C-alpha cells in the first residue's frame, strides 16, 4: 500500500487530485486543508467508501509549528509517506505598485515557505529508506512571469529553483510540475474575453479543467513511483527533466 499526502486538498487542483484517486489503486491518503473543512471531508468520505484509508488534517502550511504538528499526526497514522504532493497555494492579482509587504509575505509564506516546511518533515525519512516521491506544483508563471502577479510568479519560480536544487542534493524523485492555465478559483476573475485573448497570445497553452490536470499529475506520480521502485534514482541516475509541464 502506498501512502500519499496532498496539501490544499479542499479546492482546485488538490480537490481534483483527491477525486481522481477514486480511479486509482487503493492507498492511504492524507488530505490537508486550511479553511474549507467541509469540502475536504466530503471527498474524504467518498474515498473511504471506496476502500481508501483516509485522514484529514487541518494545516496552515505557512505556519511551521502547525505543519510539524500535522505531520506528526500523519506519521502516527501512516507507517511512512511514499508521496508528498505540495499543491496548496494562493494567488494575488494586483499591480506591483499596489502590492504591499504584507501581500508579498503572505504569498511567499504559503507558496514557497509552505513547501519548505512540508518537505522538511518528509525528506530525511524518505532518504533513509532510499524511496520517496515529492511533487511540487508550480506554475507556468514561475517560468515566464505574469503581469500583475509578481508575488505569485516569484513564489512559483522559487519553488522550481528549490526543486532543482533538492533533486541534486537528494537521491530521491523530486519534481516540479509546471501547471498551465487551469479553470480554478484562482482564474475566476478573468472574463471569457480575457481567456480568449490569453489563449490567442499563448498558443502553446490550453485552458484545462482541474480534473484533466489532476489526472496528468497522477500519471506523473505513478511513473515516478515505478522509477523509484526499479532503482532508477539510486546513485543519482537521473536522466529526465526536473520540471515537467502540463500546459
Number of C-alpha atoms within 10 A of each C-alpha: 9 15 19 21 26 23 27 27 32 28 18 21 27 27 26 20 25 26 19 20 18 18 11 12 10 17 17 22 25 24 26 28 25 16 13 14 15 11 14 25 20 12 21 25 13 15 23 16 12 12 13 19 18 24 20 21 23 19 22 20 29 23 14 18 12 15 22 17 14 20 20 13 13 21 13 9 14 20 11 17 25 21 25 24 26 27 25 27 25 16 17 17 16 15 12 13 7 9 16 11 8 8 14 17 14 18 23 22 21 21 29 27 21 24 25 18 20 22 17 14 18 20 21 12 15 21 13 9 12 17 21 25 24 26 24 26 25 30 26 20 21 21 16 10 17 15 12 16 17 19 25 25 25 21 27 27 22 19 26 25 15 18 23 17 13 18 18 13 10 17 21 27 26 25 26 26 25 22 22 19 22 23 16 13 13 15 13 10 9 12 10 10 9 11 14 13 11 16 15 12 10 10 8 9 17 15 14 16 15 21 20 15 22 23 18 17 23 17 12 16 20 15 11 23 20 12 16 19 13 10 14 18 20 16 10 15 11 16 8 7 10 21 20 17 16 20 16
